[in-house]
Amino acid sequence: METTLNLLREGQCAHITSLQMRGAMRRRLMDFGLIEGTHVRCLRESPCGDPVIYCVRGTMLALRKQDSRYIAVEVEECS
């Protein structure tokens, strides 16, 4: 099921299908390893709900929902 990263619930896994943004933010996310095919797991939300912590390539990464809504993902079973 295709969706965006900000809609993943805690414990769900997905792989990135595309970054739907341009400019410096796109470059920064790519530098963090968020590229097509990368597996991502939603670990937890902050108490306020924003930011959300994701596991990307063995590293915990906190992203604001306003940024993660531009990352298209395909939901998959966690392994």
N, C-alpha and C positions, 0 to 999 in steps of 0.2 A: 504494500500500500504506500503510495507516494504522499508525502506531507512535508511540513517544514520542521526544522529542528526545535523551534520553540514549542511545538505541540507534543513532543515526546513526554511521556510520563516517567516518573522515577522507576528505574529498573528496566526500561525499554532500551532496545538496541536498534541501530540502523546503520546504513552506509550512505555516505554523501553522494548525491547524484550531480549537483551543480551548486555554484555560488552565484546568486542572482543579484550581484552588486558590482560596482566599478570603483576604481580609485584606490585610495590609501587603505581603506578598511578591508577591501578584497585582498590586497597585497599582504596586510598584516595577518589576516586569517590563514592565508596560504602559507605564510612563514611559520605559523603555529602547527601546520600539518593538516589543515582542513582542506583537502583536495579531493577530487572525484575518486570514489572507491574506498576512502578511509572509513574504518569502522568506528562508531561512536556509541557510547553508552551514557544514558542520563542517570547520574548518580543521586543528586538531590537538589532541592530548591532551598534557597535561603528562607528564613522564617517569614519574610515579607513577600516571598514568591519571585524575587528578582535580585540578584542574578541566579542563574542555574549552573550547577557544576556538572561537567561532562568529563568522561574518561576518553581521551583521544591519544592513541598510540602509547598507552601506558602512563600518560600524564594527566593530572586533573587540571581542567581549564574552566574558569568561570566566565560565562558570557551573559550579557544583558539580553533580555527577550527581544528588545528592539533591534538588536544585531542578528540574533539567531533566526529571526523570521525570514531572512533572506537566504537561508541555507536549505536547499531542497534535499530531502533524504528519502530513502526507501526503508521502511520498517522491516526488521527481520528478527528471527529467533536469536536469543542470546546464547552463546556457546560457552 
